[in-house]
Amino acid sequence: MRKLFATAFSLWAATAAQAENCQIIGNQTLCDDGVSGQRIGNTTYWNDGSSSQQVGRFTYNSDGTSSQQIGNHTYYSDGTSSQTIGTTTYFSDGRSCRRIGNQISCD
């Protein structure tokens, strides 16, 4: 989920192929697959020890990956991309995630 959180809503991040549901409460992100994170300033610290830092339209992850947001498109360093239309983000691999209030659901 890190890729999605870090880009689409400045806190999103998705890597899992299965359906996931997450809730954002203040600076905390809690997902039903056990992933959680805490945002402090422009950096999100994840419970697996990794982190994501947002600098302008760029997001840098501690594993060396990154992304760049241009308008409603996000381009990831692994060659994939996503487009956000309204409350839904569509990924180039066919996945999508939708945010309603503080809930995020991905398929």
N, C-alpha and C positions, 0 to 999 in steps of 0.2 A: 503494500500500500504506500510505501514511501514516495515513489515517483508521483503518484497522483496527488497526495497531500501537499507535497512541496511545490507543485506548480499550479494546479487548477484553482485552488483557493488559498494560495500562499501557505498551505499547511497539508496539502494532499500528497498522496504518493502511492501508486499501485503497481504491484508486480505479480500478484497471485492470479492464477487462472480461474480459481473457483469463486463462487459468490462470496462477497464479504460485506459486512455492515459495520459502520463506525459511527461514533458519536463524538462531537466536539463540544466540550464544556469549558468555557474560558480558554485557558492556554493548554488544556489537556486533550489528547486524542485517545480514545479507547475503542478498540476493534474486537469483534467477537472471535477472531482467530488468535487472540492473545497479544497482538501488536498494540503497543501504547507509546505515546510520546508526550513530551512537554516542551512547549515553545517558550524560550527566554530570549527576548529581543528578536533578532532576525535568524536565530538558530533553533532548530527542533532537535531535541535529544531523544533518541528511541531506546526502548528497553533492551535492545540487543547490543547496546554499546555504540551504535552508529549515530551519525548526526547529519543534518541537512542545513545548509546555510543559504539564505536568500540575500543576494546583493543586486538590487535593481531588478532587472528582468531575468537575471541568471540565478540558477540554483546549483550549488556545489555540494555533493554528497561525500561523506568521509571515505567511501569505497572508490573514489576517483571518478565516478560518473557525474554528469552535469546535464543541465537542460537550459534552454533559452526560450522565453515567451515573447512572441511577436503578435500583437493583437490578440485574437482568440485562439491562435495556434501555439502549440508548444513543441519544440524540436529537442529530442533527447540524444545524448551522445552515442547511444547504441544504434542509431539510425531510425528509430521509431518516432512517431509523432502523435499528437492528439489535437482535437479541435473542441472548444467549449461553445455550445450553443444554449443560451439560457442557463438552466440549472443542470444540464447534462454534458458530460465530457465523453467524446467518442475517440477511442484509440485506434491506431492504424492496424492493430492485430485483431480488430473486431470486438474487443471488450468495450464496455461503457460503464460510467458511474454517474449517479444522479444525486444531487444534494437537495434535501427538503428540510429547511430550518437548520438544525444542528445535526441532522442525520445524513449519512452518506451510504448509499447502497451500490455495490458493483456486481456485475454479472460476468 
